[in-house]
Amino acid sequence: MPVSPAPVPLFTAQLIQRYKRFLADVILPNGETITLHCPNTGSMKNCIQPMGPCWYSTSTSVTRKYANTLEIVTTPSGDLAGINTARSNALVAAAIGAGVINELQGYDTIRREVVYGSEKSRIDFLLERENEKCFVEVKNVTLMEAKGQGLFPDAVSVRGTKHLRELMQMVREGHRAVLLYCVQHTGIEWVEPADSIDPLYGKTLREAMLNGVEVIAYGAEIKPERNFISLRNSLGVRL
């Protein structure tokens, strides 16, 4: 059974636009327009439906310029997409703990944000048991082109390609390396590289798979009326 991280209260609005990369304007049910923080570094291609329903969370931090954060949007296809990429690792951690991600069970310890590799990145999860280490990199997927077709990345991702190189290095050093696509889009049924957006990423992904990096994808159930997002089941990966 899928398990969600601790629920975050969500409030409904209508999305006017996303702009300047990290800002979004919405209309509240009372007609007021407010600006939200948009926590997504990608293009959010095919995620924006002007005046479509959206949901946001609220922070009580006094240091934030924008107290509210855009969390979920309604896409032009009528599906829901979780666009807060900062939620991905919490979703994956909850799913590992609940036994949902079969490929990542049986480890004794799980550590997060561990420095690794020659380029000194931080791996999202390091799983360990006895003499085995498993390096897990998580990527959030929200781009759907054709029906059911999930694509990553939605913009050129130098960082994503670097992470693939580092995962390959971990395999060469005798460790296990896993790339996990966290699919926060209710219409996506499989994931494939977005070659038309970032051909180098696609080329490097195929090279990584040929060299022992495991690539898996899990899809999320999104229920904003219940303050609920949870990884539910394995999805296909196509090349």
C-alpha positions as CSV (number, residue, x, y, z in Angstrom):
1,M,0.0,0.0,0.0
2,P,1.4,3.4,-0.9
3,V,2.3,5.6,2.0
4,S,2.5,9.4,1.9
5,P,5.0,11.6,3.7
6,A,3.5,13.7,6.6
7,P,0.6,15.5,4.9
8,V,1.0,19.2,4.2
9,P,-2.2,21.3,4.3
10,L,-3.1,22.4,0.7
11,F,-5.2,25.3,-0.4
12,T,-6.9,25.7,-3.7
13,A,-6.6,28.5,-6.2
14,Q,-6.6,29.2,-10.0
15,L,-3.2,29.5,-11.7
16,I,-2.8,32.7,-13.7
17,Q,0.8,32.3,-14.8
18,R,4.3,31.2,-13.8
19,Y,7.1,33.7,-14.5
20,K,10.6,34.7,-13.6
21,R,11.2,30.9,-13.1
22,F,10.4,30.9,-9.4
23,L,7.2,32.9,-9.2
24,A,3.5,32.2,-9.9
25,D,0.4,34.3,-9.7
26,V,-2.9,32.7,-8.6
27,I,-6.4,33.8,-7.9
28,L,-7.9,32.8,-4.5
29,P,-11.5,31.7,-4.1
30,N,-12.3,35.1,-2.7
31,G,-11.0,36.8,-5.9
32,E,-7.7,38.1,-4.4
33,T,-4.6,37.7,-6.5
34,I,-1.4,36.6,-4.7
35,T,2.1,35.6,-5.7
36,L,3.5,32.2,-4.8
37,H,7.0,30.7,-4.8
38,C,7.3,28.2,-7.6
39,P,9.9,25.6,-6.5
40,N,10.8,24.1,-9.9
41,T,14.0,24.8,-11.9
42,G,12.7,23.2,-15.1
43,S,10.6,24.6,-17.9
44,M,7.3,23.0,-16.5
45,K,6.5,22.4,-20.2
46,N,2.9,21.1,-20.7
47,C,2.2,21.7,-17.0
48,I,0.6,25.1,-17.2
49,Q,-3.2,25.5,-17.9
50,P,-4.1,29.2,-17.5
51,M,-6.9,29.6,-15.0
52,G,-6.8,25.9,-14.2
53,P,-7.2,24.7,-10.6
54,C,-4.0,24.5,-8.5
55,W,-3.0,23.9,-4.9
56,Y,-0.5,25.6,-2.7
57,S,1.0,25.2,0.8
58,T,1.7,27.9,3.4
59,S,4.8,28.5,5.5
60,T,4.9,30.3,8.9
61,S,8.5,31.3,8.4
62,V,9.1,35.0,9.0
63,T,12.2,35.0,6.8
64,R,10.5,34.0,3.6
65,K,9.6,36.7,1.1
66,Y,6.7,34.6,-0.3
67,A,4.9,32.6,2.4
68,N,3.0,30.4,0.0
69,T,4.4,27.6,-2.3
70,L,2.9,26.2,-5.5
71,E,2.6,22.4,-5.1
72,I,0.2,20.9,-7.6
73,V,-1.2,22.1,-10.9
74,T,-3.8,21.0,-13.4
75,T,-2.2,20.3,-16.8
76,P,-3.7,21.0,-20.2
77,S,-4.4,17.3,-20.5
78,G,-6.6,17.5,-17.4
79,D,-4.1,15.5,-15.3
80,L,-2.5,16.6,-12.0
81,A,1.2,17.3,-11.7
82,G,3.2,17.8,-8.5
83,I,5.7,20.5,-9.5
84,N,7.5,21.0,-6.1
85,T,10.7,19.1,-6.9
86,A,11.7,19.4,-3.2
87,R,9.0,16.9,-2.4
88,S,10.5,14.1,-4.5
89,N,13.0,12.8,-2.0
90,A,10.4,12.7,0.8
91,L,8.1,10.7,-1.5
92,V,10.8,8.2,-2.3
93,A,11.9,7.9,1.3
94,A,8.3,7.1,2.4
95,A,7.9,4.6,-0.5
96,I,11.2,2.8,0.4
97,G,10.1,2.6,4.1
98,A,6.7,1.3,3.1
99,G,8.1,-1.4,0.9
100,V,6.6,0.1,-2.3
101,I,9.9,0.3,-4.2
102,N,10.8,-3.4,-4.5
103,E,14.2,-2.7,-6.0
104,L,15.4,-0.9,-2.9
105,Q,14.4,-3.2,-0.1
106,G,16.6,-5.1,2.3
107,Y,19.2,-2.5,3.2
108,D,20.3,-1.8,6.8
109,T,20.8,1.9,6.6
110,I,19.7,4.8,4.5
111,R,21.5,8.1,4.4
112,R,20.6,11.2,2.5
113,E,22.6,13.9,0.7
114,V,25.9,12.1,1.0
115,V,28.9,13.6,-0.8
116,Y,30.3,11.2,-3.4
117,G,32.1,11.0,-6.8
118,S,35.0,12.8,-8.4
119,E,32.8,15.9,-9.0
120,K,31.7,16.0,-5.3
121,S,28.0,15.9,-5.9
122,R,25.5,14.8,-3.2
123,I,23.7,11.6,-3.8
124,D,20.0,11.7,-2.9
125,F,20.1,8.3,-1.1
126,L,23.0,6.0,0.0
127,L,21.7,2.6,1.0
128,E,24.0,0.1,2.7
129,R,24.1,-3.5,4.0
130,E,27.2,-5.5,4.9
131,N,29.7,-4.7,2.2
132,E,27.2,-3.4,-0.4
133,K,26.5,0.3,-1.2
134,C,23.7,1.4,-3.4
135,F,23.7,5.0,-4.8
136,V,20.3,6.3,-5.7
137,E,19.7,9.5,-7.7
138,V,16.1,10.8,-7.9
139,K,14.7,12.9,-10.7
140,N,11.2,14.5,-10.7
141,V,9.2,13.9,-13.9
142,T,6.2,16.1,-14.9
143,L,6.5,16.4,-18.8
144,M,4.0,14.4,-20.8
145,E,3.9,14.8,-24.6
146,A,1.8,12.0,-26.2
147,K,-0.8,10.3,-23.9
148,G,1.0,8.3,-21.3
149,Q,4.5,9.4,-22.5
150,G,6.7,10.9,-19.7
151,L,9.9,12.6,-20.7
152,F,12.9,13.8,-18.8
153,P,14.4,16.4,-18.7
154,D,12.0,19.2,-19.6
155,A,14.9,21.6,-20.2
156,V,18.6,21.0,-20.9
157,S,20.1,19.5,-17.8
158,V,23.8,19.7,-17.5
159,R,23.4,18.6,-13.8
160,G,21.4,15.5,-14.8
161,T,24.1,14.4,-17.3
162,K,26.8,14.9,-14.6
163,H,24.9,12.7,-12.2
164,L,24.7,10.0,-14.8
165,R,28.5,10.1,-15.2
166,E,28.9,9.9,-11.5
167,L,26.5,6.9,-11.2
168,M,28.6,5.1,-13.9
169,Q,31.7,5.8,-11.9
170,M,30.1,4.1,-8.8
171,V,29.4,1.0,-10.9
172,R,33.0,0.9,-12.1
173,E,34.1,1.1,-8.5
174,G,32.0,-2.0,-7.7
175,H,28.9,-0.4,-6.2
176,R,25.2,-0.5,-7.2
177,A,23.8,2.6,-8.8
178,V,20.2,3.4,-9.4
179,L,18.5,6.3,-11.2
180,L,14.9,6.6,-10.0
181,Y,12.3,8.7,-11.8
182,C,9.7,10.1,-9.4
183,V,6.8,10.7,-11.7
184,Q,4.5,13.3,-10.2
185,H,2.0,13.3,-13.1
186,T,-1.2,11.3,-13.0
187,G,-1.3,10.8,-16.8
188,I,2.2,9.4,-17.3
189,E,2.5,5.6,-17.8
190,W,6.2,5.3,-18.8
191,V,9.3,7.4,-18.9
192,E,11.8,7.9,-21.7
193,P,14.6,10.4,-22.4
194,A,13.6,13.8,-23.9
195,D,16.1,13.5,-26.8
196,S,14.6,16.5,-28.7
197,I,15.2,18.7,-25.6
198,D,18.5,17.4,-24.4
199,P,20.2,14.9,-26.8
200,L,23.3,14.7,-24.6
201,Y,21.3,13.6,-21.6
202,G,19.6,10.9,-23.7
203,K,22.9,9.6,-25.1
204,T,24.5,9.6,-21.6
205,L,21.4,7.8,-20.1
206,R,21.7,5.0,-22.7
207,E,25.4,4.7,-22.0
208,A,24.8,4.5,-18.3
209,M,22.3,1.7,-18.7
210,L,24.7,-0.2,-20.9
211,N,27.3,0.2,-18.2
212,G,25.2,-1.2,-15.3
213,V,23.3,1.8,-14.0
214,E,19.7,0.6,-13.1
215,V,16.9,2.9,-14.2
216,I,13.5,2.6,-12.6
217,A,10.4,4.8,-12.4
218,Y,7.5,5.0,-9.9
219,G,4.3,7.0,-10.4
220,A,2.5,9.1,-7.8
221,E,-1.1,9.1,-6.7
222,I,-2.1,12.8,-6.2
223,K,-5.2,13.7,-4.1
224,P,-5.0,17.4,-3.3
225,E,-8.4,17.4,-1.6
226,R,-6.9,15.0,1.0
227,N,-3.5,16.7,1.2
228,F,-2.1,13.5,-0.3
229,I,0.7,12.6,-2.7
230,S,2.2,9.1,-2.6
231,L,4.3,6.9,-4.9
232,R,2.1,4.0,-5.8
233,N,3.5,1.6,-8.4
234,S,6.3,0.9,-10.9
235,L,6.2,2.4,-14.3
236,G,8.0,1.4,-17.5
237,V,11.2,2.9,-18.8
238,R,11.7,3.1,-22.6
239,L,14.7,4.1,-24.7
